[in-house]
Amino acid sequence: MSQQEQSQLAERERNNRLRIISIVTGAGIALVGVLVILYAWQLPPFTSSVQSTENAYVRGQVTFISPQVSGYVTAVNVLDYQPVRKGEVMMTIDDRIYRQRVHQAQAQLAIKKAALENNVQQRRSAQAVIARNQAVLENAKAQALKSGLDLKRVENLVSDGSLSVRERDASRASNAQTLAEVQQAKATLEVSRQDLQTAIVNHASMEADVANAQAALELAQIDLDNTRIIAPRDGQLGQIAVRLGAYVAAGTRLTSLVPPQKWVVANMKETQMAHIRPGLPVTFTVDALNGETYQGKVEYISPAAGSEFSAISPDNATGNFVKIAQRIPVRIAITSEKVERLRPGMSVEVNIDTAAGESK
């Protein structure tokens, strides 16, 4: 074999080795890429009992403070981000109009109570009139009885000629008059009874007027009390959105209050939910605190995917449907003691240990 042929054979072997090395290298890179993808998606053989997500945030009960009445702000006693205690007066609204409305309602209530007391007096007076008219009726009946007996005696005396016909007629007229007085006394008694019934009916109406005036006074007092904007609970204020002298309407957002209670909401993929249950231990790190680790536990799991709570539900009835893993919100209670540095809205990375639940 000539030297040239030997050179060509060596070159061919070199090319074959390079080709083999290239194929092995490419296959190795592809295998590494597949393994990286499997690890990133926690697919077999890299399936882990710890379910993690970066789509998680600290949450809190942020309360927006708004007035129930309108008026000019006369005092602002707090500053931006200031801690406050429950019942502390944060702001006040000009209360002069509302105070006068309370005085007006008090005057109306006094008028209604006076009318009610007057009605009670009228009722007592009507009862006294009934008693008097009852006595008048009894007297009229007695006079009628006496007149009837006198008439009977006169009739007997006239029949034997002892009295004249003229005296008989006078006795008859007197008897008729006493009988008429009895009927008049009965009518007067009935009128006085009706007057009493009217007073009784008016009493119920006046009691309702007093109750209505009392309710109006309470409403006016509520409006007056609402001119003082107080903290509904302990917490820390957000930014103050109103200044001294500004006019605010009912419902205007003045500031916000963040109480100390906090929790974490982790939006887990639906493919991670198979073994997640309430009570599982959780660890999470906070980006804003240099990855400081906190402890917690799964408290509640959302009854539906996050997309179901959106204002516009997604429509997957189109022909270009692409399957996307949905997110299931999981509420996590924080069991670590020192949570003062946590703020609602902070991003966290959550790790839920499902193996703890399986071991139980």
Helices and strands as residue ranges (DSSP letters): H 3-40, E 50-60, E 63-65, E 71-76, E 83-84, E 89-93, H 96-159, H 165-225, E 228-230, E 235-237, E 247-248, E 255-258, E 262-269, G 270-272, E 281-286, G 287-289, E 292-301, G 306-309, E 327-334, E 347-353, H 355-359
